[in-house]
Amino acid sequence: MLNLKLRAKNLVKKYGTSDPYYIARELKFEIVFCDMPYKINGMWRRILRRKYIFIDENLNEWQKKSCFMPRTRTFFMP
């Protein structure tokens, strides 16, 4: 079973920050802020073995982070 809390704690310890954007860049995620359709705040896709996270650019900063975290979690799930 995957322990996400322990995994997150280890990532914060490894990279020395809890900034999700910095950690995602270090893990080779491409973060794209773009205009999304109505009621879609974000999504993720793997395109040609590259990991992309698309976030709506019209959201507030706290909404961007709250939308961002579940998208990164999907890459760590088995």
Residue pairs with C-beta under 8 A, 6 or more apart in sequence:
2 76
2 77
2 78
4 73
4 76
7 76
11 23
12 18
12 23
15 22
15 23
15 26
17 23
20 65
20 68
20 69
20 72
21 31
21 68
24 31
24 53
24 68
24 72
25 31
27 51
27 72
28 50
28 51
29 51
29 52
29 53
29 72
29 75
30 50
30 51
30 52
30 53
31 52
31 53
31 55
31 68
32 52
32 53
32 54
32 55
33 55
33 56
33 57
33 64
34 54
34 55
34 56
34 57
35 56
35 57
35 58
36 42
36 43
36 54
36 55
36 56
36 57
36 58
40 56
41 55
41 56
41 59
41 63
41 67
42 53
42 54
42 55
42 56
42 67
42 68
42 71
43 53
43 54
43 71
44 51
44 52
44 53
44 54
44 71
44 72
44 74
44 75
45 52
45 54
46 52
51 75
53 68
53 71
53 72
55 64
55 67
55 68
55 71
56 64
56 67
59 67
